C-alpha cells in the first residue's frame, strides 16, 4: 500500500516473494520476514527468517518444530510456539546476515490450539502476552457462573457511603 491516512491509501505494485510459508510476519524494521514452513527433508514445521524483499537465504530459528512467529518491537527477540509452549529466540543482524540464539521457553503456560489462528499476541512493551491458555489438567473444574444484577444497588446496600 502507498500513501497515508490524510491523502488516502492506494495499492502499490505487487511483488512476488519466494516461498514465505505460513504465518508470515514482518520484522519491526521491515527488513526481515519470519514464517513457518515445512522442510521437505525433515517433515517438521519450523520457523524461518529471510530478508525482505530478498534475495537471500533463509535461517532456521526453531530447533524442535515451530509456528506462529511474532517479532518483539522492543527487544531483538522472535517468539513462536513449539510443543505447546511460547518460545523466544534472541537474534542479531550483521549486514545481510541474521543469527538467532538457541530458543528458550518464554512462558511455561501451555498454549491452546486454535486451529490456524494465532493463539497469542505480544503486548507492545514486549513484556506481556495475551494468550489462549490450554486448560490445566490438574486443576479443579470451575463449572459455575454467577450473575450479579443491579450491581451498583447491591454495592450501596452492602457498603453505604456518605454522599
C-alpha positions in Angstrom: 0.0 0.0 0.0 1.1 3.5 -0.7 0.0 6.9 0.7 -1.2 7.8 4.1 -4.3 8.4 6.1 -4.5 12.1 5.1 -4.1 11.5 1.3 -5.7 8.1 1.2 -4.3 4.7 0.5 -3.7 3.2 -2.9 -2.4 -0.2 -3.9 1.3 -0.4 -4.8 2.9 -2.7 -7.3 2.5 -6.3 -6.3 5.8 -8.2 -6.0 6.2 -12.0 -5.9 8.0 -13.2 -2.8 9.6 -16.7 -2.8 8.1 -19.4 -0.6 7.4 -17.5 2.6 5.3 -20.3 4.1 2.6 -19.8 6.7 2.0 -17.1 9.3 4.4 -14.7 7.7 5.2 -11.6 9.7 7.5 -8.6 9.1 10.2 -7.6 11.5 9.7 -4.2 13.1 12.2 -2.6 10.7 10.6 -4.3 7.7 14.0 -5.9 6.6 13.1 -9.4 7.5 10.1 -11.8 7.3 9.6 -14.7 9.7 7.3 -17.6 8.7 6.5 -21.2 9.5 7.4 -23.7 6.8 7.7 -27.5 6.4 11.2 -28.6 5.3 10.6 -31.4 2.8 13.6 -33.4 4.1 12.7 -33.1 7.8 9.0 -33.2 7.5 8.5 -30.9 10.5 7.2 -27.3 10.5 9.8 -24.9 11.8 10.2 -21.1 12.0 12.5 -19.5 9.4 13.7 -15.9 8.7 14.7 -14.4 5.4 15.5 -10.9 4.1 12.7 -8.9 2.6 12.2 -8.3 -0.2 15.1 -10.6 -1.0 17.0 -12.2 -2.5 18.8 -14.0 0.3 19.0 -17.3 2.1 16.7 -18.4 4.9 17.8 -19.1 8.5 16.1 -21.7 10.7 15.2 -20.3 14.1 13.2 -23.1 15.8 15.0 -26.3 16.7 12.1 -28.6 17.7 9.3 -27.5 15.5 7.6 -24.1 15.5 4.8 -21.9 14.2 3.1 -18.6 14.8 6.2 -16.3 14.8 5.9 -12.9 16.3 8.6 -10.2 16.5 9.1 -8.1 19.6 9.0 -4.4 18.8 11.1 -3.5 21.9 13.9 -6.1 22.0 15.7 -8.2 19.4 13.6 -11.3 20.1 11.5 -13.5 17.9 8.7 -15.5 19.7 7.0 -18.6 18.3 5.0 -21.6 19.5 6.7 -25.0 19.8 5.5 -28.2 21.6 2.6 -26.2 23.0 4.8 -23.5 24.7 5.7 -20.0 23.7 9.4 -19.9 22.9 11.8 -16.9 22.4 15.0 -16.7 20.4 17.2 -13.6 20.7 18.7 -12.5 17.4 21.3 -10.3 16.0 21.7 -8.8 12.5 25.1 -8.1 10.9 24.7 -6.6 7.5 22.7 -9.0 5.4 23.2 -11.9 7.9 20.7 -13.0 10.5 21.7 -15.0 13.6 19.4 -16.4 16.3 20.3 -17.9 19.7 19.0 -21.2 20.9 15.3 -20.8 21.6 14.2 -20.7 25.3 10.8 -21.1 26.9 9.3 -17.7 27.2 6.2 -18.8 29.2 5.6 -22.1 31.0 1.9 -21.7 30.3 0.7 -24.3 27.7 -0.9 -22.7 24.6 -4.4 -23.8 23.5 -4.6 -24.8 19.8 -6.9 -22.5 17.9 -6.5 -24.2 14.6 -5.0 -21.8 12.0 -5.5 -18.7 14.3 -2.7 -17.2 16.4 -3.1 -18.4 20.0 -1.2 -15.4 21.5 -0.2 -11.8 20.9 2.7 -9.8 22.4 2.0 -6.5 24.2 3.7 -3.6 22.5 6.0 -3.3 25.6 7.4 -6.8 24.8 6.9 -8.0 28.4 3.4 -9.4 28.4 1.4 -11.9 26.4 -2.3 -12.2 25.7 -2.6 -16.0 25.4 -5.2 -18.6 24.8 -4.0 -20.9 27.6 -4.7 -24.6 27.5 -6.7 -25.9 30.4 -4.6 -27.2 33.3 -5.3 -30.9 33.5 -4.7 -31.0 37.3 -6.9 -28.1 38.2 -10.3 -28.2 39.8 -13.1 -27.8 37.3 -14.8 -24.4 37.6 -18.3 -25.0 36.2 -20.3 -22.3 38.0 -21.3 -19.0 36.6 -22.6 -16.2 38.9 -24.7 -13.4 37.6 -25.0 -10.2 39.7 -27.9 -7.9 38.6 -28.2 -4.3 39.8 -24.5 -4.3 40.9 -24.4 -0.6 41.9 -27.5 -1.0 44.0 -26.0 -4.1 45.7 -22.8 -2.1 46.5 -24.8 0.7 48.0 -26.7 -1.8 50.2 -23.6 -3.7 51.5 -21.2 -0.7 51.7 -23.2 2.5 52.3 -21.1 5.6 51.9 -21.5 9.3 52.5 -22.7 11.5 49.7 
